[in-house]
Amino acid sequence: MIYTILMETKEGRITFQGKEYHCPVEFFIDVLSGKWKLLIIRELMEGTKRFSELHKAIPGITQKMLTKQLRELERAGIIKRKVYPQVPPKVEYSLTDTGKELKRVFDAIQEWGVKYLKCE
């Protein structure tokens, strides 16, 4: 896994994995943006899952896109991938401690969604 420390530059910008951000919100959006990442994290909030379980749980996502999104989340330190040395290969995905910290964010999103949908 690749973990990189956030570093503040002289101009008050933050650098993560070689990319500069002007504020933490910009960083959050970059790491978690897209149609699928939040849904993947939502599934992993329930616990460790294999690739096939994630694929079945997220309708409409292709295997290629799921692989891409999982790799990006792993590089960002949000999820971890555990490979078991067996035939056929067994791979499991789970949230890192950093990923688990997103629970409060997901709870707030859930609360907002419930409130908003009741207003319609």
N, C-alpha and C positions, 0 to 999 in steps of 0.2 A: 504494500500500500504506500501511496505517496502522500505524506503530510508536509505541509509547508507552513511556517509561522507567518502570521500577518505582521508586516513591518510598516511602521509609519514613516513617511518621507518628510523632508524638510517643509514641503508645501502643505502639510496636513493631509496628504493623500495616503491611502493604504495600499500596500502591494501584497498580493496573494498569488502564488504560483506564477510570478512574473507579470501579472496583470495589475494595472493601477486602478484604484477606485477612489471616487471623490467622497463617498460616504458609505456607512454600513448598509444602508438600504439598497444602494446600487449593487453592493456585493451580494446581499441576500437575493435580489432579483436575478442576478447572473447565475448564482449557484443553483437556485431552485426554479428557474423559469422554464416554461414549456408546459405542454399539455399533460405530460406523463409523470414527471418527477414527483409531484405532490401525491399523485395516486399510488405510485410505488411506495413512497414513504408511509402513506396511510395504511397500506397492506402490511408493511413491516412493523407498524406500531402494534399489530396484533401478535407479532412474534416472528421467529425465524421461518423462512420459506425457501423452497427450491424454485429454480427458474420456471419450471412447468406450472407450479402453483401460482406464481405471480402472473404468468401469461394467461392462465385461465381466469384469474380474478380481475383482470383489467381488459374488458371487452374493447376491441378495436386496435389494440397495440400489436404491432408486428414483432416477430422474434428479433429482427434486426434492430428495430427501434428500442426494444426492451434491453437488448445487449448494450446498445450505445448509452442509454440513460443510466443503466446500472454502472457502467464503467465511469461515467462522469461523476456520479454520486460517490463512487468509491474513491476516485481521485481527490474529491473535495473533502473526504473524511466523514461523510454522512452515513455511509453503509460500509460493512465489511463483508468480504467474500471468503468463505471457508471451503477449501477443496479437500475432499477425502481421497486418499490414494487407493482406489479400488476400480474394478472393472464391472460394469460401466462406471464412468466417473460420476461422483456425487458432489454437487456444489450447493452450498446453502448461503443465503444472504440474510443479514440481520443489521439492525441499527447499531452504530457506534454510540458511545456515551454522548458525543456531540449530536448525533441524530436523535437520540432520545430526548435531548433538551428541546427539540421542536414540538414536543407534546403540548406545551402551553400555547404555542402558535396555532396548532391544529385545533385545540379546544376553542380558541378565540374565533377561528374561521368557522368552525361548526356552529358556535353560538350565533355568530353574525348571520350565517346562512339560514338557520332556523328562524331567527327573528325576521329576516328579510322575506323569506318565503311565506310567512304568516301574514305579512302586510299586503300581499297581492290580492 
